[in-house]
């Protein structure tokens, strides 16, 4: 005798109710108009210069319930770098620094996330730049998550910091006169993907 449809539906419903609910990461896409990577470098001890990458795109798989299951991936062309002086930007885009023959893009892909507080985490990932790939750790903070009031859609903001040794990526020209240590600050806004 075959079970009735109502019995089969009730059994399926019961199995769903008894099964644990697991939230899955939600895809967010970076807002290129409000995402920036800022870096500074000491010039001969006389001044501190600032550069920026902006207008780039990427994705975040954001699990708000279990942030350790989140991930981030970003890729952008070196040509997007701005330092406020065109001749310096052009020099940075040569074999002396960001050699286009080695790589025309910079990319970061997270490999693990260690939650350190209610809104903080250490994000470890592979940074590929100038033909070299090394692990870096970003000290990240969730600045805000909620509805973006102008666009009326789910939004998230993050900031992160790290310090890179540029010589490790083959960018060490003029060290130690120009500092090898490069402090980096990352500001990201991302919206829930459609």
N, C-alpha and C positions, 0 to 999 in steps of 0.2 A: 504494500500500500504506500503510495507516494505522499510525502508530507504536503499539507496545504500551503499555498503561497503565503498566507498570513503567518503561518508557523515559521516558514523559512525566513521571512522578513524580520520577525521578532527575534529569531536566533542570531541573525546578522547584526541587528541593532544591539543586542545584549553583548555580543563580542566586541563591538566598538566601544560601548560604555565601559566595559571591564578593562580594555586595553589602555595602557598609559598614554597620555597625550604628550607628544614631542613637538615642540616648536622648531621650525626650520629657519635657517638664515634667510633674510629677505634681501633681494638685490636692490642696491642703490647705485645710481650713476652720479659721478662727480659733476658739480656745477662749474664749468670752466670759467665763468665770469666771477666766481667768488672762491677760487682755489688758487693758492700761491705757495711756492717754495722760495724762501728767502735764505740767502747765505751771506756771510761776512768774511772779510779777510784783511789782515793787518798789512799795510803797505809801508815797508821799510821803517816801521816804528813811528812814522809821522801821522798816519791817519788810518781809519778803518773804513773800508769800502763795502758797499752792499750790492749784491746782485739778486736777480729774481728769475724764476721760471713761472710763467702764468699762462692761463688759457688752455691748459692740458685737460685730458679726459682720462677716466679710469672707472673701475667698479669696486664696490664694497659689498660683500655678502655679510650683512649685519644681523647678528642674533642677539637681540636686546635681552632676552631671558638668560642666555648663556654666552656672554661675549667671547669666551675662549674658543668658541666654534665659529667665530667670524673670520673673515679674510679680506685682503685688499690687494689690488693689482693695478699698477699705473705704468703707462709708457708714454714718453713724449720726446720730440726731436730736440737735439741740442740747440738747433737754430732758434728756439724760442727764448733763449737766455738773453736778458737785458741787464746791463750794468750802468746805464746812463751815459756811456761814452762810446760812440759807434766804433772808433778805431780800436778800442780795447775789446769790444765784442767781436770784431773781425779777427783780432789776434787770437782770442780764445778759441775761435773756430778753425784753427790751423793745427798742423802736426806738433807744434810746441805744447799744445794743451789738449783740447778735444779733437783728436785726429779723426776727420771724417772717413779716412780709409779704414780705421779700426771699428768705428761704430758711429752711426748718425743719430742714435736714440739713447735715452736713459730709461731704464725700467726698474721697477721694484715689485717683488712678489712676496707676500708674507708666507712664512712657513710655520709659525706658531705664535700664539698670543698667551701671555701670562697676565692674568687679572691681578692687579695690585691694590685696588681700592674700589669704592663704589662707582667712580667714574674714570678710573685710571687703569692703564695696562702697559706692559712692555711688549712691543710687537717686533718679533725677529723676522727678518726676511732677507732675500737675496737682492742686492743692488748691483745691477749691470751697467757699467759706465766706461766708456773709452776702451772697450774690448776686454775689460776685466770684470769678473763677478766675485763679490765677497759678501759675507753676511754682515748685516748691521742691525742694531737694536734701536727702535724708536720709543721714546718715552712719551706715551700718548694719553690724551685726556678727551673724554666726550664732553663737549661744551654745552650741547643742547640737543634734544630730540623732541619733535612734536610737529604740529601743523605750521607750514610756512604761510604766514598770514596773507601775503600777496598772491601766491599761486594756489593756495588752498589745497596743498598736498603734503604728504608726510615727508619730513625733512630731518636731516641730522647734521651736526657740526662737530668737527674734531680739530684738535691741534696736537702737534708732536714736535719733539726736538731731538737732535742727535749731534754728534761732532764727528766729522770725517777727517782722516789724514789723506789729503789729496795725492800725496806721493804713492799711496797704495793702489791708486787707479791710474798710474802713469801720468799724473798731472803735476809733478813736483818741480817744474822749472822755476828757477829763482829762489828756491829754498836755500838757506833759512831766512834770507832777506825779506821775502814775502812769506808769511806764516804758512806752515804746513797744515796746522789745525784749522778746520773750517766749521764753525758753528752753523747749524742748519735749523730753521724753524719752518714747520709745515702747517698751513691753515687750509682746512678742507670744508666745503659744504657739499652735501650730496642729497639728491631727492630719490624717493622710491620709484623704481623703474615701472613704466607703464605695463 
